[in-house]
Amino acid sequence: MTGCAGTHGEQKPPPLEVKLADNSAAALSGHKSLSGAELYAINCNRCHPERSAVERNPAEWKTILLHMRVRANLPAAQADAILNYLQANSGS
């Protein structure tokens, strides 16, 4: 018999944790505020190699982030932090 997860005494798995370059564990569930650079490295590398911010101008990064936010199912705050990082470090 199937049912909703978490019924019949089933336990939910712990939140996903990612090791960052400084070896600190950051829970993606929002317990620690991650920088735009960290969020970019974590989320964008799941599907393709990380691109350098200077490869695009600010307007191009905005267009790309609008599309990728939906594809990667990013919360608005994370997408905004990633966009701010990319635009601040973009090729003008």
C-alpha positions as a Markdown table, in Angstrom:
| # | Residue | x | y | z |
|---|---|---|---|---|
| 1 | Met | 0.0 | 0.0 | 0.0 |
| 2 | Thr | 1.3 | 3.4 | -0.9 |
| 3 | Gly | 0.7 | 6.7 | 0.9 |
| 4 | Cys | 2.2 | 10.1 | 1.7 |
| 5 | Ala | 5.8 | 10.2 | 2.8 |
| 6 | Gly | 6.1 | 10.5 | 6.5 |
| 7 | Thr | 3.0 | 8.5 | 7.4 |
| 8 | His | 3.0 | 5.2 | 9.2 |
| 9 | Gly | 6.1 | 6.1 | 11.3 |
| 10 | Glu | 8.4 | 6.7 | 8.4 |
| 11 | Gln | 11.2 | 9.2 | 9.0 |
| 12 | Lys | 12.2 | 12.0 | 6.6 |
| 13 | Pro | 15.8 | 12.0 | 5.5 |
| 14 | Pro | 18.0 | 14.8 | 7.0 |
| 15 | Pro | 18.6 | 18.0 | 4.9 |
| 16 | Leu | 21.2 | 17.7 | 2.2 |
| 17 | Glu | 24.5 | 19.1 | 3.3 |
| 18 | Val | 27.3 | 20.3 | 1.0 |
| 19 | Lys | 30.9 | 20.6 | 1.9 |
| 20 | Leu | 32.3 | 24.0 | 0.9 |
| 21 | Ala | 35.8 | 25.0 | 0.1 |
| 22 | Asp | 36.4 | 26.1 | 3.7 |
| 23 | Asn | 35.3 | 22.6 | 4.9 |
| 24 | Ser | 32.2 | 23.9 | 6.7 |
| 25 | Ala | 29.0 | 22.1 | 6.3 |
| 26 | Ala | 26.1 | 24.2 | 5.0 |
| 27 | Ala | 22.6 | 22.9 | 4.9 |
| 28 | Leu | 20.7 | 23.9 | 1.8 |
| 29 | Ser | 17.6 | 24.0 | 3.8 |
| 30 | Gly | 18.4 | 27.7 | 4.7 |
| 31 | His | 20.0 | 27.2 | 8.1 |
| 32 | Lys | 23.1 | 29.1 | 7.0 |
| 33 | Ser | 23.2 | 32.1 | 4.7 |
| 34 | Leu | 25.3 | 31.2 | 1.7 |
| 35 | Ser | 27.0 | 33.8 | -0.6 |
| 36 | Gly | 25.9 | 34.2 | -4.2 |
| 37 | Ala | 29.3 | 32.6 | -5.3 |
| 38 | Glu | 28.6 | 29.6 | -3.0 |
| 39 | Leu | 25.1 | 29.2 | -4.3 |
| 40 | Tyr | 26.3 | 29.5 | -7.9 |
| 41 | Ala | 28.9 | 26.8 | -7.4 |
| 42 | Ile | 26.5 | 24.4 | -5.6 |
| 43 | Asn | 23.5 | 24.8 | -7.9 |
| 44 | Cys | 24.9 | 25.4 | -11.3 |
| 45 | Asn | 27.5 | 22.6 | -11.1 |
| 46 | Arg | 24.8 | 20.0 | -10.6 |
| 47 | Cys | 24.1 | 20.0 | -14.4 |
| 48 | His | 26.9 | 21.6 | -16.2 |
| 49 | Pro | 30.4 | 23.0 | -15.7 |
| 50 | Glu | 30.6 | 26.3 | -13.9 |
| 51 | Arg | 31.0 | 29.3 | -16.2 |
| 52 | Ser | 33.1 | 32.3 | -15.4 |
| 53 | Ala | 31.1 | 35.4 | -14.6 |
| 54 | Val | 33.1 | 37.5 | -17.1 |
| 55 | Glu | 31.8 | 35.4 | -20.0 |
| 56 | Arg | 28.5 | 37.3 | -20.0 |
| 57 | Asn | 27.4 | 40.9 | -19.4 |
| 58 | Pro | 24.8 | 41.8 | -16.7 |
| 59 | Ala | 21.9 | 41.7 | -19.0 |
| 60 | Glu | 22.8 | 38.3 | -20.4 |
| 61 | Trp | 23.1 | 36.9 | -16.8 |
| 62 | Lys | 19.7 | 38.3 | -16.0 |
| 63 | Thr | 18.1 | 36.5 | -18.9 |
| 64 | Ile | 20.0 | 33.2 | -18.2 |
| 65 | Leu | 19.0 | 33.3 | -14.5 |
| 66 | Leu | 15.3 | 33.9 | -15.3 |
| 67 | His | 15.5 | 30.7 | -17.4 |
| 68 | Met | 17.7 | 28.6 | -15.1 |
| 69 | Arg | 15.7 | 29.6 | -11.9 |
| 70 | Val | 12.8 | 27.6 | -13.3 |
| 71 | Arg | 14.9 | 24.7 | -14.5 |
| 72 | Ala | 16.9 | 24.4 | -11.3 |
| 73 | Asn | 13.9 | 25.1 | -9.0 |
| 74 | Leu | 15.7 | 27.9 | -7.2 |
| 75 | Pro | 14.0 | 29.9 | -4.5 |
| 76 | Ala | 13.8 | 33.6 | -5.4 |
| 77 | Ala | 16.3 | 34.7 | -2.7 |
| 78 | Gln | 18.9 | 32.2 | -3.9 |
| 79 | Ala | 18.4 | 33.2 | -7.5 |
| 80 | Asp | 18.7 | 36.9 | -6.6 |
| 81 | Ala | 22.0 | 36.2 | -4.7 |
| 82 | Ile | 23.4 | 34.3 | -7.6 |
| 83 | Leu | 22.4 | 37.0 | -10.1 |
| 84 | Asn | 23.9 | 39.7 | -7.9 |
| 85 | Tyr | 27.2 | 37.8 | -7.7 |
| 86 | Leu | 27.3 | 37.1 | -11.5 |
| 87 | Gln | 26.4 | 40.7 | -12.4 |
| 88 | Ala | 28.9 | 42.2 | -10.0 |
| 89 | Asn | 31.7 | 40.0 | -11.5 |
| 90 | Ser | 30.5 | 40.1 | -15.1 |
| 91 | Gly | 32.2 | 41.3 | -18.2 |
| 92 | Ser | 30.8 | 44.7 | -19.0 |
